[in-house]
Amino acid sequence: MVDKTTRKEIITSLGPETPSVIIGRNGLTQAVVDEIASQLKKKGAIKISLHPSIEHRDSFVETLCKSTDAELVDLRGRKAILYRKR
């Protein structure tokens, strides 16, 4: 689990940044999972944007985190920040 200090640093560093991955109406495909895993490996933390048609965002992001071995740092509306130690 991400500690409070690290969480704050990640949110601050990614605040103004545009999402690096946008998940469309097709949802969670293998290509999306691979791209997120690749970016997490390079950057450690990324911001993603979810399509408005995706319902149950909490469970969707939880599944995404399990698929990419990442931790959810923040979920606000349709934007999520994921983190994985490098």
C-alpha positions in Angstrom: 0.0 0.0 0.0 1.2 3.5 -0.8 2.0 5.5 2.3 0.5 9.0 2.8 3.7 10.9 1.9 4.3 9.0 -1.3 0.6 9.3 -2.3 0.8 13.1 -1.9 4.0 13.3 -3.9 2.5 11.2 -6.8 -0.7 13.2 -6.9 1.3 16.5 -6.9 3.7 15.3 -9.6 0.9 14.1 -12.0 -1.6 16.9 -11.2 -1.3 19.1 -14.3 -0.3 16.2 -16.6 -2.8 15.0 -19.1 -3.7 11.3 -18.9 -1.2 9.1 -20.5 -3.7 6.3 -21.2 -7.3 6.8 -22.2 -9.6 3.8 -21.9 -12.3 4.0 -24.5 -15.7 2.4 -24.7 -14.2 -1.0 -25.6 -13.1 -1.1 -21.9 -10.3 -3.3 -20.7 -8.6 -5.1 -23.6 -5.3 -6.9 -23.6 -3.7 -4.1 -25.6 -4.8 -1.5 -22.9 -3.4 -3.7 -20.1 -0.1 -4.1 -22.0 0.2 -0.4 -22.6 -0.5 0.5 -18.9 1.9 -2.2 -17.7 4.6 -0.8 -20.1 4.1 2.8 -19.0 4.1 1.8 -15.3 7.4 0.0 -15.9 8.9 3.2 -17.4 7.3 5.9 -15.2 6.2 4.2 -12.0 3.0 6.3 -11.8 0.5 7.2 -14.5 -2.7 9.0 -14.9 -5.5 7.3 -16.9 -8.9 8.5 -18.1 -12.0 6.4 -18.3 -14.7 6.7 -20.9 -18.0 8.0 -19.6 -19.8 4.8 -20.6 -17.8 2.7 -18.1 -20.0 2.0 -15.2 -18.9 0.8 -11.7 -15.5 2.7 -12.0 -14.4 1.4 -8.6 -14.6 -2.2 -9.6 -13.2 -1.5 -13.0 -10.1 0.2 -11.7 -9.7 -2.5 -9.1 -9.7 -5.1 -11.9 -7.2 -3.0 -13.8 -4.9 -2.8 -10.8 -4.9 -6.5 -10.4 -4.2 -7.0 -14.1 -1.2 -4.7 -14.1 0.1 -5.4 -10.6 -0.4 -1.7 -9.7 -1.9 0.2 -6.7 -4.6 2.8 -7.0 -3.4 6.1 -5.6 -6.4 8.2 -6.4 -9.7 8.0 -8.3 -11.6 11.2 -8.9 -14.5 11.2 -11.4 -13.2 9.6 -14.6 -9.5 10.1 -13.8 -7.4 7.5 -11.9 -3.7 7.5 -10.8 -2.0 4.1 -10.7 1.4 3.4 -9.1 3.8 0.5 -9.2 7.3 0.4 -7.7 10.0 0.1 -10.3 
